[in-house]
Amino acid sequence: MNSKKEIFESLPVPKALATLAIPSIISQVITLIYNLADTWFIGQTNDPYKIAAVSLTFMLYFLTNALANMFGVGGGSLISRLMGKGFSDEAKKVSALSFYGTIMVAGCYSLICLIFMNPLLYLLGASENTIEYASSYTLWVVILGGVPVTLSSVMAHLLRSEGYARQASFGLSLGAIINIILDPVFMFVLLPEGKEVTGAAIATMLSNVSALIFFGVMYYNLRKKIIISVSPVHLKGSSKYLKEIISVGFPSSLSSILSGVATSVLFSLTAGYGDIQLAAMGIVRKIDMLPMNVGMGLCQGMMPLVAYNYSSGNYKRMHESANFARICGMGFACICIAVYQCFAKGIIGLFIDDAETIEMGVYFLRICCLAVPLMICNFQMTYTFQAMGKGIESLFLAACRQGIINIPLLFILNSSLGIVGLAWNQFVSDGLTLLLSLMLYRKINKTLKAAD
């Protein structure tokens, strides 16, 4: 435990951030690879309808991430802050509440998706060409796999909050690696031709179950070393922390929900131009997940450092952690833009061998990648507010970035510029949100300097 405390209190900030962030980034990249694996393997069929179907299910699957953020980010931030104050027993209560709260909420979500699956998919833009594929993918990945994927993500967040970033990242990476292995087995060996989407979905579900099993074993092996606990014994007296968990977790959850809604609106509007355009946009959004996931991994590593030092009153170290994370994020963003601009055609061609889809995808990618620096900077600001327990500020930014700004802009730009406007939407939306983020951060900074 002393070595973990050293990471938060005395290790040089670059080294401390690297210790916590690099495993998280690796995990996020591997998770991205397995998300891309479904699209890549399905793309080998050269059937745009199958790719479009998987793109349509994006929101339903993405909402499991929103549910995980509710208790994972909210609970994890609170645990780090309680540790900074030396309240270990209270941290156990928070971890138990986060664990069982996740099971209940994720189970309810899967049940809702089961009951209203087809109406939801048609609402998201499914057509007669894609509904069969989309419903099959939803059944296995969201309905049957919803609880495992949500719970394993929350367990990783809780481990990370105590400094066990390597173990958390390994568990998520293990599920991703298993999925990559199982994808071709189920798609092209075990299931008949035409069932590739179902095969990819089964592989994804089994990989998430594997990750959950790993975390169960890991928690048991570390039970005498870690503060966090999933024992129902610690649920007693934990309800008093529910409001505090939700106050931080809900903005993160809302951000994911609104991001999923915005993506679904984007896909729905894009579908109005044709299934080829939808397939191209779906591929680009998958590719765009690389900088997003790296940015999220960096922020996940930064968050415990900021939360712990904010709670203990070490504001200088807190600011150093946030600023260094921002510099690293901007450097990576610049690399992404250069690579996507120079190699757009080759990157899109990895996913499908259809000339029309590739041409459209190249056009979309070269525009969408310009939003990467703005997106990563917004992530960093939001995670900093969440680490500090600033629920209202986090909620405001979450509502602005994806709801108040992004979604209305989709309709405005679509009606004024057509499909070109849809491609530019994220750049404009993130740019406006960043201005608000910087103003809020400056205001909070002044308050901390006055208190220091």
N, C-alpha and C positions, 0 to 999 in steps of 0.2 A: 504493500500500500504506500510506503514511503517513496518508492520510485515513481509511482503515479502522482503523488503529491508534488514531487520535484518538477514534473512536467508542467504543472499548473503554476507553480510559484517561482522557480529559480532558473530553470533551463533557458538558455538564450531563445528569444522569440522565434527566430527562423528555424532553429532545431526543434523547438517544442511544436511549432506549427507543422513542420515536416513529419514529426513523429505521429501526430494525430491525423494530418490531412492526406499524406501519401497513401496509406492503406485505404482511406475512404475514396480517394480518387481512383485507385486501382480497382476497387470494388465497383464503383460507378461505371468505369469504362468497360469492365467485364460484363456488368449487367446490361450496358448499352449493346455490347456485342451480341448478347443472347437475344435482346429485343430486335436487333437488326437481323439476327440469324433467321427468325421466322420469315421476315420480309425477303431476305436473300434466297432462302430455300424455296419459298413459294414463288419467287420471281423466276426460278429455274424452269417453271412450267410455261413461262412466257404468256401467262393469262392475266391481262389487266384486271379482269373482274375479280379474281381471287385476291390480288393485291389491294384492290379497292375495298373489298369486304373486310380485310384485316384492318385497313385504315379506319373504316367506319366504327369498328369496335374499340377504337383507341380511347374514347372518352370513358366508356364503361370500365375498361381495365385501369385507366388512369385514375379513376375515382378511388380505387383501392389504395393508391398512393396518398390520396387526400385523407382517407380515414387513418392511415398509418401516421401521417403527420400530426393528426389531432392529438394522439397520445404519445407518439414517439418524440416529436419536437417539443410539444408542451411539457410532457413528463421529463424528457431528457434535460431541458433547460432548467426546470425546477430542481431536479436532482443535483445538477452541477452547482446551482446557487445554494442549496442546502448544505452541500459538502463544503463550500467556501465559508459557511458560517459554523461548520462543525456539527451539524444536526444529522448524524448518520442514521439514527433510528427513524426519523421522519422521512428520510430518503427511501427507506425500505417500504414505507407505506405508499409513497408515490409510485414506486415501481410496480407494486402489486396491483394498485388501482389501474395503472396504465395497461397492464397485461390483460386483466379480466375485462376491462372496459372495451379493449380492442376486440376481444372474442365476441362480445355481445353486439357491438355496433357492426362489425364486419359480417356476422351471421345474418343480421337483419337486412343488410344491403344485398347479400347474395339471394335471399328469399324474395326480395322485391324484384330483382332482375329475373328470377325464375318465373314469377307470376306475369310480369309485363314485358317479357323479352322481345317478342316480335313488334309490338307497338313502339317500343323504345328504339329498335333498330330502324324501323321505317321513319320515325321522327328524325333520326340521325342522318337520313339520306339513303337508306338501302333501297335497291330497286329489285325487280324480279330477277335480274341477272346476278345479284349479289346476296340476297336474303338467306339462301340456304347455307352459303359459306359463312356468312356473318353469324348466324344463329348457332352453328356448330362450334365456332371459335368461342363465342360467348358462353356456351354451356360448360365447356371444359375449363376455360381460363378464369372466368369471372364467377360463375355460379358454384362450380365444384372446387375451384382453386382460390376463391376469394379470401377465405379465412387464413389458409396457410401463407399466402403471399403477404397479406397485411400484418399478420402476427410476427412473421420472421423479420419483417422490416422494423417493427416496433422494438423487438428484442435486440436488434442491432443498434438502434438509436440509444437504448438504455445502457448497453455495454459501452458505447462510445462516450456517453456522458460521464462515465467513471474513468475514462482514459484507456479502455481496452479497444482501441480502434482497430488493431491488427486482427483480433479475434472476430470482431463485428464484420470487418471487411471480408475475411476469409469465408465466413458463413454465407454471405450474399454471393461471393464469387463462386463458391462451390455449386450453388444452385444454378448459376449461369453456365458454368462449364458442363454440368450434367445435361442442361437443356440443349446445348450445342451438340453434344454427343447423341442425344436421343432424337433430335429433329430428323436427320436423314433416315434413322432406323424406322421410325414410325411412318414417315411420309412416303418413303420409297421402297421399304422392305416389308413391313408388317401389314400395312393397309393397302387396298387395291388402288389402281390408278383413278384419279378423280377425287380421292379423299385426302389430298395433300394438306388442306387447311385443317381438317380434323386431326391429322397426324401431328401437325405442328402444335396444335392446341393441347393435345394429350401430353406431348413432351414438355410443354411449358408447365402444365399443372403438376406433373410428377417431379419436375425439378424444384418447384416451390415447396412441395411436401418434403423433399430431401433436405432443403435448407432449414425448414422448421425442425426436423428431427435433429439436425446438427446443433442448432441452438439449444434444444432441449438437453442434449448431452453436454454441451459446453457449460450451460448454467449449472448443471449438476456437478461437474468436475470443479468448477470455480466457486462453489457455494460457500467454502470456508475463507475465501480470499476477497470476495466482492461484497460491497454494501448492498447493492440492489438484490431484490428477492421477488420471486413470483409465488411464494407460499401464500395460500389464502388466509393464513393466520394474521398476516400483516394488513389485511383489508380492514381490520377493526380500527376505527378512528381515522380511516383514510379519506372518507367522504368530504372532510373539510378542505381537502386540496383539489377537489374536482373543479371548482370555479377557477382556481389559479392555473391549473393545467389547461383548461379550455381557453382561458383568456389569452394565452400564448399560442396554444396549439390550433385554436380555431382560425386565426388569421392565416397560418400556414396551410391549414386544410382548405380554407376558403380560396386561397390563392391557387391551389391545385385544382379545386372544383371549377373555378372560373376559367382557369387555363384549359381544362378539359372541355368546358362549354364553348370557349372561344375557338378551340381547335375543331370542335364539332360544327360550329357555325361556319368556320372557314371551309371545312370539307363539304358541308351542305351547299354553300354558295358555289364552291368550285364544281360540285357535281352538276350544277345547272349548265355548265359549259361542256359536259360530257364525261364519260367514264375514263377516257384517256387522260384528261386534265386532272381528274381526281387521283388516278394512280400516280401521276407525276408528282402532285403535291404531297401525296402520302409518303412517297419515297424521300422527298426533300425534308419533310418534317422528321422522318426517322434519322436522316443524316444530321440534321440540325440538333439532334439530341446529344451528339458528342460534346460540343462546347457547353451545352446545358448541364450534362451530367458531370463533366469535369468541374464546372463552376459550383455545382451543388456539393460535390465531394470536398472541394476546397473550403466551402462555407461550413460543412458539417465538421470538418477538422478544426476550424476557427471557433465555432460556437461554444464548445466547453471552455476554451481558454478565456473568451470574452465573458461568459457567464460567471465563471469562478472568480476572476479578478474584479469584475464589477461588484459582485456580492461581498468580496473581502475588502473592497475599498482601494484596490491597487489600480487606479484609473490610468496611470501612465502605461502600465503593461497591457492593460485592456486596449488602449488606443494603438499601441505598437502592434499588437496582434491583428487588429482590424486593418490597419494601414498596410502591413506587409502582405496580408491576404489579398488586398485590393491590387497591389502592384503585381503580384503573381498572376492574378486573374486577367489583368489587362495585357500582360505579355503573352499569355496563351491565346487570348482573343485575336491579337494581331496575327499570330501564326495561322490560326484557323482561316481568317479572311484570305491570307495569301494563298494557302493551299486550295481552298474552295474556288477561288477565282481562276487559278492556273490549271487545275485538274478537274474541273466540274464535269466534263464529258466522261472522263474515265471513271469517276466516282459513281455517277448515275448508271453508267454501263455495267457496273458490278451487280446491279440489282435486277436488271431486265434487258433483254436483247430485242427491243422494239424501237425502231428509229424515231417514230413520232413521240413516244413517251420519253425517250432520252432527250430529244430536242426541247421538249417542254420543260423537263426536269432541270436541264442546264440553265435555262432562262430563269426559272424560279430560284435555284440555288444561289446564283450569282447576286441576286437581289437580297434574298433572305439572310445571307451570311453577314451582311453589313450591320445587322442588329446585334451581333454577338457581343461586342464590348459593352453596349448599353444594357443588354440582358444580364451579363455577369455582374456588372456593377450594381444593378438593382437587386440581384440575389444577395450580394454581400451586405448591402444596406439593410435589407429586410431581416436577414439572419442576425445581424448585429442588434437590431431592435428586439428580436425575439430572445436573444441571449440575455439581454438586460431586463427582460420581463415587461417590455413596453408593448403591451397588448393592443392598446388603442392605436398607437402609431403604426404597428404592424398591420392591424385590421384596415386602417385607412389606405395604406399603400397597396395591400392586396386587392381591395375593392377598386382602387383607381387603375392599377396596372392591367388587370384582366377584365374588369367589369365596366366601370364608369367610362374608361377611355377605350380599351381595346375592342370590345364587342360592338359598341355604336360605330366606331371607326370602320369596322369591317363592312357594315351596311353602307356607310357614307362613301367610302372609297370604291366599293363595288358598283354603286350606282353612278358614280362620277367617272371612274377610270376603268371599270370592268375588271377583268382578271389581273391586269397590271396592278390595280389598286390593292387587290388581295395579297399580292406578293410583297408590296411595300408596307403593309399594315403594321407588322411587328416593329419595324424600324421607327415608324412615327410614334407608335404607342409607347415603346420603351424610352424613347427620347423625352417625351412629355413626362413620363413617370419619374425619370431620373432627376428632372428639375425639382419635383416635389420631394423626392428622397433627400437630395442634398440640402434643401431648406430645413427639413425636419431634423436631419443629422446635425446641422449647424446650431439649431435651437437647443437640442439636447446637450451638445458639447458645451455651450455656454453655461448651462445649468450645472454640469459636472465640474467645470473649472471654478465656479462660484463655491461649490461645496468642498472642493479639494483643499 
